[in-house]
Protein backbone atom coordinates (compact mmCIF):
# COMPACT_ATOMS: atom_id res chain seq x y z
CA UNK A 1 0.00 0.00 0.00
CA UNK A 2 1.25 3.46 -0.92
CA UNK A 3 0.65 6.48 1.31
CA UNK A 4 0.69 9.93 -0.35
CA UNK A 5 1.81 13.05 1.51
CA UNK A 6 1.16 16.39 -0.20
CA UNK A 7 4.34 18.44 0.02
CA UNK A 8 3.26 21.49 -1.95
CA UNK A 9 0.64 22.76 -4.37
CA UNK A 10 1.77 25.37 -6.90
CA UNK A 11 -0.49 27.56 -9.05
CA UNK A 12 1.04 28.18 -12.47
CA UNK A 13 -0.02 31.26 -14.38
CA UNK A 14 1.38 31.24 -17.92
CA UNK A 15 2.62 34.33 -19.73
CA UNK A 16 -0.41 36.45 -20.71
CA UNK A 17 0.82 36.53 -24.33
CA UNK A 18 0.64 32.73 -24.63
CA UNK A 19 -2.42 30.61 -25.34
CA UNK A 20 -1.70 28.39 -22.31
CA UNK A 21 -4.25 28.20 -19.52
CA UNK A 22 -3.45 28.34 -15.79
CA UNK A 23 -3.00 25.02 -13.99
CA UNK A 24 -1.96 23.55 -10.65
CA UNK A 25 0.94 21.25 -9.83
CA UNK A 26 0.83 19.04 -6.74
CA UNK A 27 4.01 17.40 -5.45
CA UNK A 28 3.77 14.29 -3.28
CA UNK A 29 6.07 12.17 -1.18
CA UNK A 30 5.03 8.54 -1.64
CA UNK A 31 5.70 6.04 1.15
CA UNK A 32 5.50 2.28 0.85
CA UNK A 33 7.11 -0.87 2.19
CA UNK A 34 9.64 -3.10 0.50
CA UNK A 35 8.11 -6.46 -0.35
CA UNK A 36 10.44 -7.71 -3.08
CA UNK A 37 13.82 -8.11 -1.33
CA UNK A 38 13.89 -10.68 1.47
CA UNK A 39 16.39 -8.79 3.66
CA UNK A 40 14.42 -5.54 3.45
CA UNK A 41 10.83 -6.75 3.79
CA UNK A 42 8.85 -4.30 5.90
CA UNK A 43 11.34 -1.41 5.54
CA UNK A 44 10.07 1.95 4.29
CA UNK A 45 10.75 3.05 0.73
CA UNK A 46 9.95 6.47 -0.74
CA UNK A 47 8.87 7.74 -4.10
CA UNK A 48 7.79 10.92 -5.87
CA UNK A 49 4.46 11.86 -7.40
CA UNK A 50 3.43 14.91 -9.41
CA UNK A 51 -0.11 15.73 -10.47
CA UNK A 52 -0.95 18.46 -12.98
CA UNK A 53 -4.54 19.68 -12.77
CA UNK A 54 -5.69 21.62 -15.81
CA UNK A 55 -9.34 21.55 -14.75
CA UNK A 56 -11.42 19.57 -12.23
CA UNK A 57 -11.92 16.78 -14.76
CA UNK A 58 -8.57 16.89 -16.59
CA UNK A 59 -5.34 15.89 -14.89
CA UNK A 60 -2.01 14.25 -15.65
CA UNK A 61 -0.07 12.21 -13.09
CA UNK A 62 3.37 10.61 -12.95
CA UNK A 63 4.85 8.52 -10.13
CA UNK A 64 8.26 7.12 -9.44
CA UNK A 65 7.96 4.42 -6.80
CA UNK A 66 10.83 2.95 -4.78
CA UNK A 67 13.08 5.93 -5.50
CA UNK A 68 15.02 5.79 -2.22
CA UNK A 69 15.09 4.19 1.23
CA UNK A 70 15.90 7.64 2.65
CA UNK A 71 13.00 10.01 3.29
CA UNK A 72 15.26 13.07 3.59
CA UNK A 73 16.95 12.43 0.24
CA UNK A 74 13.58 12.04 -1.46
CA UNK A 75 12.25 15.22 0.15
CA UNK A 76 15.32 17.18 -1.04
CA UNK A 77 14.74 15.96 -4.60
CA UNK A 78 11.06 16.97 -4.36
CA UNK A 79 12.08 20.47 -3.21
CA UNK A 80 14.31 20.80 -6.30
CA UNK A 81 11.44 19.66 -8.51
CA UNK A 82 9.15 22.26 -6.89
CA UNK A 83 11.71 25.02 -7.31
CA UNK A 84 11.94 24.25 -11.02
CA UNK A 85 8.18 23.63 -11.49
CA UNK A 86 8.73 20.20 -13.01
CA UNK A 87 5.58 18.74 -14.59
CA UNK A 88 4.53 15.07 -14.61
CA UNK A 89 5.61 14.69 -18.24
CA UNK A 90 9.10 15.96 -17.44
CA UNK A 91 9.59 13.97 -14.21
CA UNK A 92 11.26 10.80 -15.61
CA UNK A 93 13.65 12.82 -17.81
CA UNK A 94 14.61 15.21 -15.03
CA UNK A 95 15.28 12.36 -12.58
CA UNK A 96 17.41 10.63 -15.24
CA UNK A 97 19.45 13.83 -15.65
CA UNK A 98 19.76 14.37 -11.88
CA UNK A 99 20.92 10.80 -11.29
CA UNK A 100 23.19 10.69 -14.30
CA UNK A 101 21.43 7.70 -15.86
C-alpha distances in whole Angstrom, upper triangle without the diagonal:
4,7,10,13,16,19,22,23,26,29,31,34,36,40,42,44,41,40,36,35,33,29,26,23,20,19,15,14,10,8,6,7,10,10,13,16,18,19,16,13,11,13,11,11,12,12,15,15,18,19,23,24,27,28,26,25,25,22,21,18,17,14,14,11,12,15,16,16,18,17,20,21,18,20,23,22,21,24,26,24,25,29,29,28,26,24,21,24,25,22,22,26,26,23,25,29,27,26,29,28
4,7,10,13,15,18,20,23,25,27,31,33,36,39,41,38,37,33,31,29,26,23,20,17,15,11,10,6,6,5,8,11,12,15,17,19,20,17,15,13,13,10,10,9,9,11,11,14,16,19,21,24,25,23,23,23,20,19,15,14,11,12,9,10,13,14,14,16,14,18,18,15,16,20,19,17,20,22,21,21,25,25,24,22,21,18,21,22,19,19,23,23,20,23,26,24,23,27,25
4,7,10,13,16,17,21,24,26,29,31,35,37,39,37,36,32,30,28,24,21,18,15,13,10,8,6,5,6,10,13,15,18,20,22,22,18,17,14,14,11,11,10,10,11,11,14,15,19,20,24,24,22,23,23,20,19,16,15,12,13,11,12,14,15,15,15,13,16,17,14,15,18,18,16,19,21,20,20,23,24,23,21,21,19,22,23,19,20,24,23,21,24,26,25,24,28,27
4,6,9,12,13,17,20,22,26,28,31,33,36,33,33,29,27,24,21,17,15,11,10,6,6,5,7,9,13,16,18,20,22,25,25,21,20,18,17,13,12,10,9,9,8,11,12,15,17,20,21,20,20,20,17,16,13,13,11,12,11,13,14,15,16,16,13,15,16,13,13,16,16,13,16,18,17,16,20,21,19,18,17,16,19,20,17,19,22,21,19,22,25,23,23,26,26
4,6,9,11,15,18,21,24,27,30,32,35,33,32,29,27,24,20,17,14,10,8,5,5,6,8,11,15,18,21,23,24,27,26,23,22,19,18,14,13,11,10,10,9,11,12,16,17,21,21,20,22,21,18,18,15,15,13,14,13,15,15,16,16,15,12,14,15,12,11,14,15,12,14,17,15,14,18,20,18,18,17,16,20,21,18,20,23,21,20,23,25,22,23,27,27
4,6,8,11,14,17,21,23,27,29,31,29,29,25,23,20,17,13,11,7,6,5,7,9,11,15,18,21,24,26,28,30,30,26,25,23,21,18,16,13,12,10,9,10,10,13,14,18,19,18,20,19,16,16,14,14,13,15,15,17,17,18,19,17,14,15,16,13,11,14,14,11,12,15,14,12,15,17,15,15,15,15,19,19,17,19,22,20,19,23,24,22,23,27,27
4,7,10,14,16,20,22,25,28,31,29,29,25,23,20,17,13,11,8,6,5,7,10,13,16,20,22,25,27,28,31,30,26,26,24,22,18,17,13,12,10,10,10,12,14,16,19,20,20,22,21,18,17,15,15,14,15,16,17,16,17,18,16,13,13,14,11,9,11,12,8,9,12,11,9,12,15,13,14,15,15,19,18,16,19,21,18,18,22,22,20,21,25,26
4,6,10,13,16,19,22,24,27,25,26,22,20,17,14,10,8,6,5,7,10,13,16,20,23,26,28,30,31,34,33,30,30,28,25,22,20,16,15,12,11,10,11,12,13,17,18,18,20,19,17,16,15,15,15,17,18,20,19,20,21,19,16,16,17,14,11,13,13,9,9,12,11,8,11,13,11,12,13,14,18,17,16,19,21,18,18,22,23,21,23,26,27
4,7,10,13,16,19,21,24,23,23,19,17,13,11,7,6,4,6,9,12,15,18,22,25,28,30,32,34,36,36,32,32,30,28,24,23,19,17,14,12,10,9,10,10,13,14,15,17,16,14,14,14,15,16,18,20,22,21,22,24,23,19,19,20,17,15,16,16,12,12,14,12,9,12,13,10,12,12,13,17,17,16,20,21,19,20,23,24,22,25,27,28
4,6,10,12,16,18,21,19,20,16,14,11,9,6,5,6,8,12,15,18,21,25,28,30,33,34,36,39,39,35,35,33,31,27,25,21,19,16,14,11,10,10,10,12,14,15,18,17,14,15,15,16,17,20,22,24,23,24,26,25,22,21,21,19,16,17,16,13,12,13,11,8,10,11,8,11,11,13,16,16,16,19,20,18,20,23,23,22,24,27,28
4,7,10,13,15,18,16,17,13,11,7,6,5,7,9,12,15,18,21,25,28,31,34,36,37,39,42,42,38,38,36,35,31,29,25,22,19,17,13,12,10,10,10,12,14,17,15,14,15,16,18,20,22,25,27,26,28,30,28,25,25,25,22,20,21,20,16,16,17,14,11,13,13,10,12,12,15,17,17,18,21,22,20,22,25,25,24,27,30,30
4,6,10,12,15,13,14,10,9,6,5,6,7,11,13,17,20,23,26,29,33,35,37,38,40,43,43,40,40,38,36,32,30,26,23,20,17,14,13,10,10,10,13,15,17,15,14,15,16,18,20,22,25,28,26,28,31,30,27,26,26,23,21,21,20,17,16,16,14,11,12,12,9,11,11,14,15,15,17,20,21,19,21,24,24,23,26,28,29
4,7,8,11,10,11,9,7,5,7,9,11,14,17,21,24,27,30,33,37,39,41,42,44,47,47,43,44,42,40,36,34,30,27,23,21,17,16,13,13,11,13,16,19,17,16,17,19,21,24,26,29,32,30,32,35,33,31,30,29,27,25,25,23,21,20,20,17,15,15,14,12,14,14,17,18,18,20,23,23,22,24,27,26,26,29,31,32
4,6,8,7,8,6,7,6,9,11,13,17,19,23,26,28,32,35,38,40,42,43,44,48,48,44,45,43,41,38,35,31,28,24,22,19,17,14,14,12,15,18,20,18,17,17,20,21,24,26,30,33,31,33,36,35,32,31,30,28,26,26,24,22,21,20,18,16,16,14,12,14,14,17,17,17,19,23,22,21,24,26,25,26,29,30,31
4,5,6,8,8,9,9,12,15,16,20,22,26,29,32,35,38,42,43,45,46,48,51,51,48,48,47,45,41,38,35,31,28,26,22,21,18,18,16,18,22,23,21,21,21,23,25,28,30,33,36,33,36,39,37,35,34,33,31,29,28,27,25,24,22,20,19,18,16,15,17,17,20,20,20,22,25,24,23,26,28,27,27,31,32,33
4,6,8,8,9,10,14,16,19,22,25,28,32,34,38,41,44,46,48,49,51,54,54,51,51,50,48,44,41,37,34,31,28,25,23,20,19,16,18,22,24,22,22,23,25,27,30,33,36,39,37,39,42,41,38,37,36,34,32,32,30,28,27,26,24,22,21,20,18,20,20,23,23,23,25,29,28,27,30,32,31,31,35,36,36
4,7,9,11,13,16,19,21,25,27,31,34,36,40,43,46,48,50,50,52,55,55,52,53,51,49,46,43,39,36,32,30,26,25,21,21,18,20,24,25,23,24,24,27,28,32,34,37,40,38,40,44,42,40,39,38,36,34,34,32,30,29,27,25,24,23,21,20,21,21,24,23,23,26,29,28,27,31,32,31,32,35,36,36
4,5,8,11,14,17,19,23,25,28,32,34,37,40,43,45,47,47,49,52,53,49,50,49,47,43,40,37,33,30,27,24,22,18,18,16,18,22,23,20,20,21,24,25,29,31,34,37,35,38,41,40,38,37,36,34,32,32,30,28,27,26,23,22,22,20,18,19,18,21,20,20,23,26,25,24,28,29,28,29,33,33,34
4,7,10,13,16,18,22,25,28,32,33,37,39,43,44,46,46,48,52,52,49,49,48,47,43,40,37,33,30,27,23,21,17,17,13,16,19,20,17,18,19,22,24,28,30,34,37,35,38,41,41,38,38,37,34,33,33,31,28,28,27,24,23,24,21,19,20,18,20,19,20,23,26,25,25,28,30,29,31,34,34,34
4,7,9,13,15,18,21,24,28,29,33,36,39,41,42,43,45,48,49,46,46,44,43,39,36,33,29,26,23,19,17,14,13,10,13,17,17,15,15,16,19,21,24,27,30,33,32,35,38,37,35,35,33,31,30,29,27,25,25,24,21,20,20,18,15,16,14,17,16,17,20,23,22,22,25,27,27,28,31,32,32
4,6,10,13,17,20,23,26,28,32,34,38,40,41,42,44,48,48,45,45,43,42,38,36,32,29,25,22,18,16,12,11,8,10,13,15,12,13,15,18,20,24,27,30,33,32,34,37,36,34,34,33,30,29,29,27,24,24,24,21,19,20,19,15,17,15,17,17,18,21,24,24,23,26,28,28,29,32,33,33
4,7,10,14,17,20,24,26,29,32,36,38,40,41,43,46,46,43,43,41,39,36,33,30,27,23,20,16,14,11,9,7,9,12,14,13,13,14,17,19,22,25,28,31,30,32,35,34,31,31,30,28,26,26,25,22,21,22,19,17,18,17,13,15,13,16,17,18,19,23,23,22,25,27,27,27,30,32,32
4,7,10,13,17,20,22,26,28,32,34,36,37,39,42,43,39,39,37,36,32,30,26,23,20,16,13,10,7,6,5,7,10,12,10,9,11,13,16,19,22,24,28,26,29,32,31,28,28,28,25,23,24,22,19,19,19,16,14,16,15,12,13,11,12,14,16,17,20,21,20,22,25,25,25,28,30,30
4,7,10,13,17,19,22,25,29,31,33,34,37,40,40,36,36,34,33,29,27,23,20,17,14,10,8,6,5,7,9,10,13,11,9,11,12,14,17,19,22,25,24,26,28,27,25,25,24,21,20,21,19,16,16,17,14,12,14,14,10,11,10,11,14,15,15,19,20,19,21,24,24,24,26,28,29
4,7,10,14,16,19,22,26,28,30,31,33,36,36,33,33,31,29,26,23,20,17,13,10,7,6,5,6,9,11,13,14,12,10,10,10,11,13,16,18,21,20,22,25,24,21,21,21,18,16,17,16,12,13,14,11,9,12,11,8,8,7,9,12,12,12,16,17,16,17,20,21,20,23,25,25
4,7,10,12,16,19,23,25,27,29,31,33,34,30,30,28,26,22,20,17,14,11,8,6,5,7,8,11,13,13,15,14,11,11,9,11,12,14,16,19,18,20,22,21,18,19,19,15,14,16,14,11,12,14,11,9,12,13,10,10,9,10,13,14,13,16,18,17,17,20,21,20,22,25,25
4,7,10,13,16,20,22,25,26,28,31,30,27,27,25,23,19,17,13,11,8,6,5,7,9,11,15,17,17,18,17,13,12,10,10,10,12,14,16,15,16,18,17,15,15,15,12,10,12,11,7,9,11,8,7,11,12,10,9,9,9,13,13,11,14,16,14,14,18,19,17,19,22,22
4,6,10,13,16,19,21,23,25,27,27,23,23,21,20,16,14,10,8,6,5,6,8,12,14,17,19,18,20,18,15,14,11,10,9,10,11,13,13,14,16,15,12,13,14,10,9,12,11,8,10,13,11,10,14,15,13,12,12,11,15,15,12,15,18,16,15,19,20,18,19,23,23
4,7,10,14,16,19,20,22,24,24,20,20,18,16,12,10,7,6,5,6,9,12,15,17,21,23,22,23,22,18,17,13,12,10,10,10,11,10,11,12,11,9,10,11,8,7,11,10,8,10,13,12,12,15,17,16,15,15,14,17,17,14,15,18,17,15,18,20,18,18,22,22
4,7,10,13,15,17,19,21,21,18,17,15,14,10,8,5,5,6,7,10,12,16,18,22,23,22,23,22,18,17,13,12,8,9,7,9,9,10,11,12,9,12,13,9,10,13,13,11,14,16,15,15,19,20,18,17,16,15,18,18,14,15,19,18,15,19,21,19,19,22,22
4,7,10,13,15,16,19,18,15,14,12,10,7,6,5,6,9,10,14,16,20,22,26,27,26,26,25,22,20,17,15,12,11,8,8,10,10,10,10,9,12,13,10,11,15,15,13,16,19,18,18,22,23,22,20,20,18,21,21,18,18,22,21,18,21,23,21,20,24,23
4,7,9,12,13,15,16,12,11,9,8,6,5,6,8,11,13,16,18,22,24,28,29,28,28,27,23,22,18,16,13,12,8,8,11,11,10,12,11,15,15,13,15,18,17,17,20,22,21,22,25,26,25,23,23,20,23,23,19,19,23,22,19,22,24,23,21,25,24
4,6,9,10,12,12,9,7,5,5,5,6,8,11,14,16,20,22,26,28,32,33,31,31,30,27,25,21,19,16,14,10,9,12,11,9,12,12,16,17,15,17,20,20,19,23,24,24,25,28,29,28,26,26,23,26,26,22,22,25,25,21,23,26,24,23,26,25
4,6,7,9,9,6,5,6,6,6,6,10,12,16,18,21,24,28,30,33,35,33,33,32,29,26,23,20,16,14,11,8,11,11,9,13,14,17,17,16,19,21,20,21,24,25,25,26,29,30,29,27,27,24,26,26,23,21,25,25,21,22,25,24,21,24,23
4,6,7,9,7,5,7,8,10,10,13,15,18,20,24,26,29,32,35,36,35,34,33,30,28,24,22,18,16,13,11,14,14,13,16,18,21,21,19,22,25,24,24,27,29,28,29,32,33,32,30,29,26,28,28,25,23,27,27,24,24,28,27,24,27,25
4,6,9,8,7,10,11,12,11,14,16,19,21,25,27,30,33,36,37,36,35,34,31,28,25,22,19,16,13,11,14,14,13,17,19,22,21,20,23,25,24,25,28,29,28,30,33,33,33,30,29,26,27,28,24,22,25,26,23,23,27,26,23,25,23
4,6,5,6,10,10,12,12,15,17,20,23,27,29,33,35,38,40,39,38,37,34,31,27,24,21,18,15,12,15,14,13,16,19,22,21,20,23,25,24,25,29,29,29,31,34,34,34,31,31,28,30,29,26,24,27,27,23,24,27,26,23,25,23
4,6,5,9,10,13,14,18,20,24,26,30,32,36,38,42,43,42,41,40,37,34,31,28,24,22,18,15,18,17,15,18,21,24,23,23,26,28,27,28,32,32,32,34,37,37,37,34,35,32,33,33,30,28,30,31,27,27,30,29,26,28,26
4,6,9,9,12,13,17,20,24,26,30,33,36,39,42,44,43,42,41,38,35,32,29,25,22,19,15,18,16,13,16,19,22,22,22,25,26,26,28,30,31,31,34,36,36,37,34,35,32,34,33,30,28,31,30,27,27,30,28,25,27,26
4,6,6,9,10,13,16,20,23,27,29,33,35,39,40,39,39,38,34,32,28,26,22,19,16,12,15,13,10,13,16,19,18,18,21,23,23,24,27,28,28,30,33,33,33,31,32,29,31,30,27,25,28,28,24,25,28,26,23,26,24
4,6,9,10,14,17,20,23,26,29,32,35,38,39,38,38,37,34,31,28,25,22,19,16,13,16,15,12,15,17,20,20,20,22,25,25,25,28,30,29,31,34,34,34,32,32,29,31,31,27,26,29,29,26,27,30,28,25,28,27
4,7,9,13,16,19,21,25,27,31,33,37,38,36,36,35,32,30,27,25,21,19,15,13,16,14,12,14,15,19,19,19,21,23,24,24,27,28,28,29,32,33,33,31,31,29,31,31,27,26,30,29,26,27,30,28,26,29,28
4,7,10,14,17,20,24,26,30,32,36,37,36,36,35,32,30,26,23,20,18,14,11,13,11,8,11,12,15,16,15,18,20,20,21,24,25,25,27,29,31,30,29,29,27,29,29,25,24,27,27,23,25,27,25,23,26,25
4,7,10,14,16,20,23,26,29,32,34,32,33,32,28,26,23,20,17,15,12,9,11,9,6,8,9,12,13,12,14,17,17,17,20,22,22,23,26,27,27,25,26,24,26,26,22,22,25,24,21,23,25,23,21,24,24
4,7,11,14,17,20,24,26,30,31,31,31,29,26,24,20,17,14,11,8,6,7,6,5,7,8,11,11,10,12,15,15,15,18,19,19,21,23,24,24,22,23,20,23,22,19,18,21,20,17,19,21,19,18,21,20
4,7,10,14,17,20,23,26,28,28,28,27,23,21,17,14,11,9,7,5,6,5,6,7,6,10,9,7,9,12,11,11,14,16,15,17,20,21,20,18,19,17,20,19,15,16,19,17,14,17,19,17,16,19,19
4,7,10,14,17,20,23,25,25,25,23,20,17,13,11,7,5,4,5,5,7,9,10,9,11,10,7,9,12,10,9,13,14,13,15,18,18,18,15,16,14,16,16,12,12,15,14,12,14,17,15,14,18,17
4,7,10,14,17,20,22,22,22,20,17,14,11,8,6,5,7,9,7,10,12,12,11,12,11,7,9,11,9,7,11,12,10,11,15,15,14,12,12,10,13,13,9,10,13,12,10,13,15,14,14,18,17
4,7,10,13,16,18,18,19,17,13,11,7,6,4,6,8,11,11,13,16,16,14,15,15,11,11,14,11,9,12,13,11,11,15,15,13,11,10,8,11,12,9,11,14,13,12,15,17,16,17,20,19
4,7,10,13,15,16,16,14,10,8,6,6,7,9,12,15,14,16,19,19,17,18,17,13,13,15,12,9,12,13,9,10,13,13,10,8,7,5,9,10,8,11,13,13,13,16,17,17,18,21,20
4,6,10,12,12,13,10,7,6,4,7,9,12,14,18,17,20,22,22,20,21,20,17,16,18,16,13,15,16,12,12,15,15,11,10,8,6,10,12,11,13,16,15,16,19,20,20,22,24,24
4,6,9,11,11,9,5,5,6,9,12,15,18,21,20,23,26,25,23,24,23,20,19,20,18,15,16,17,13,12,15,14,11,10,7,7,9,11,12,15,16,16,17,20,21,21,23,25,25
4,6,7,8,6,4,7,9,12,15,18,21,24,24,26,29,28,26,27,26,23,22,23,21,18,19,20,17,15,18,17,13,13,10,10,13,15,15,18,20,20,21,24,25,25,27,29,29
4,7,8,6,6,8,11,15,18,21,24,27,27,29,32,32,29,30,29,26,25,26,24,21,22,22,19,17,20,18,15,15,12,12,13,16,17,20,21,21,23,26,26,27,29,31,30
4,5,5,7,10,13,17,20,23,26,29,29,32,34,34,31,32,32,28,27,29,27,23,24,25,22,20,23,22,18,18,15,15,17,19,20,23,25,25,26,29,30,30,32,34,34
4,6,8,11,14,17,20,23,25,29,29,31,33,33,30,32,32,28,27,29,27,24,25,26,23,21,24,24,20,20,17,17,19,21,22,25,27,27,28,30,32,32,34,36,35
4,7,10,13,17,19,23,25,28,29,32,34,34,31,33,33,29,28,30,29,25,27,28,24,23,26,25,21,21,18,17,18,21,22,24,26,27,28,30,32,32,34,36,35
4,7,10,14,17,21,23,27,27,30,32,32,30,31,31,27,27,29,26,23,25,25,22,21,24,22,19,18,14,13,14,18,19,21,23,23,25,27,28,29,31,32,31
4,7,10,13,17,19,23,23,26,29,29,26,28,27,24,23,25,23,20,21,22,18,18,21,20,16,15,11,10,12,15,15,17,19,20,21,23,25,25,27,29,28
4,7,11,14,17,20,20,23,26,26,25,26,25,21,21,23,20,17,20,20,16,16,19,18,14,13,9,7,8,11,12,14,16,17,18,20,21,22,24,25,24
4,7,10,13,17,16,20,22,23,21,23,22,18,18,20,17,15,18,18,14,15,18,17,14,12,9,6,8,11,10,12,15,15,15,18,20,20,21,23,22
4,7,10,13,13,17,19,20,19,21,19,15,16,18,15,13,16,16,13,14,18,16,14,11,9,5,7,9,7,8,12,12,12,14,17,17,18,20,19
4,6,10,10,13,16,17,16,18,16,13,14,16,14,12,16,16,13,15,18,17,16,13,11,8,10,11,8,9,12,13,11,14,16,16,16,19,18
4,7,6,10,13,14,14,16,14,11,13,15,12,11,15,15,13,15,18,18,17,14,13,10,12,12,8,8,11,12,9,11,14,14,13,16,15
4,5,9,11,13,13,15,14,11,14,16,14,13,17,18,16,18,21,21,20,17,16,14,16,16,12,11,15,15,12,14,17,16,15,18,17
4,6,7,10,11,14,12,10,13,15,14,14,18,18,17,19,22,22,22,19,19,17,19,18,15,13,17,16,13,15,18,16,14,17,16
4,7,9,10,12,9,7,11,12,10,11,15,15,14,17,19,19,19,17,17,15,17,16,12,11,14,13,10,12,14,13,11,14,13
4,5,7,9,7,6,10,11,10,12,15,16,16,18,20,21,21,19,20,19,21,19,15,15,17,16,12,14,16,14,12,15,15
4,7,9,9,8,11,13,13,15,17,18,19,21,23,24,24,22,23,22,24,23,19,18,21,20,16,18,20,17,15,19,19
4,6,5,6,9,10,11,13,15,16,17,19,20,22,23,21,23,22,24,23,19,19,21,19,16,18,20,16,15,19,19
4,6,5,6,9,10,11,12,14,15,16,18,20,21,20,21,20,23,22,18,19,21,19,16,19,20,17,17,20,21
4,5,5,6,9,10,11,13,14,15,17,19,20,19,21,21,24,22,19,20,21,19,16,19,20,16,16,20,21
4,5,5,6,9,10,11,13,14,16,17,18,17,20,20,22,20,16,17,18,16,13,16,16,13,12,16,17
4,5,5,6,9,10,11,12,14,16,16,15,17,16,19,17,13,14,16,14,11,14,15,12,12,16,17
4,5,5,6,9,10,10,12,14,15,15,17,17,20,18,15,16,18,15,13,17,17,14,15,19,20
4,5,5,6,9,10,11,13,14,14,17,17,20,18,15,16,17,14,13,16,16,12,13,17,19
4,5,5,6,9,10,11,12,11,14,14,16,14,11,13,14,10,9,12,12,9,10,14,15
4,5,5,6,9,10,10,10,12,12,15,13,10,13,14,11,10,14,14,12,14,17,18
4,5,5,6,9,10,10,13,15,17,15,13,16,17,13,13,16,16,13,15,18,20
4,5,5,6,9,9,12,14,16,13,11,14,14,10,11,14,13,10,13,16,18
4,6,5,6,5,8,10,12,10,8,11,12,9,9,13,12,10,13,16,17
4,5,5,6,9,12,14,12,11,15,15,12,13,17,16,14,17,20,21
4,6,8,11,14,16,14,13,16,16,13,14,17,16,14,17,20,22
4,6,9,12,14,11,11,14,13,10,12,15,14,13,16,18,20
4,6,10,11,10,10,14,14,11,13,16,16,15,18,20,21
4,7,8,6,6,10,10,8,10,13,13,13,15,17,18
4,5,5,6,10,11,10,12,14,15,15,18,19,19
4,5,5,8,10,10,11,14,15,15,17,19,18
4,6,7,8,10,11,13,14,16,17,18,17
4,6,6,6,9,10,11,12,14,15,15
4,6,5,6,9,10,10,12,14,13
4,6,5,6,9,10,11,12,11
4,5,5,6,9,10,10,10
4,5,5,6,9,10,10
4,5,5,6,8,8
4,6,5,6,5
4,6,5,6
4,6,8
4,6
4
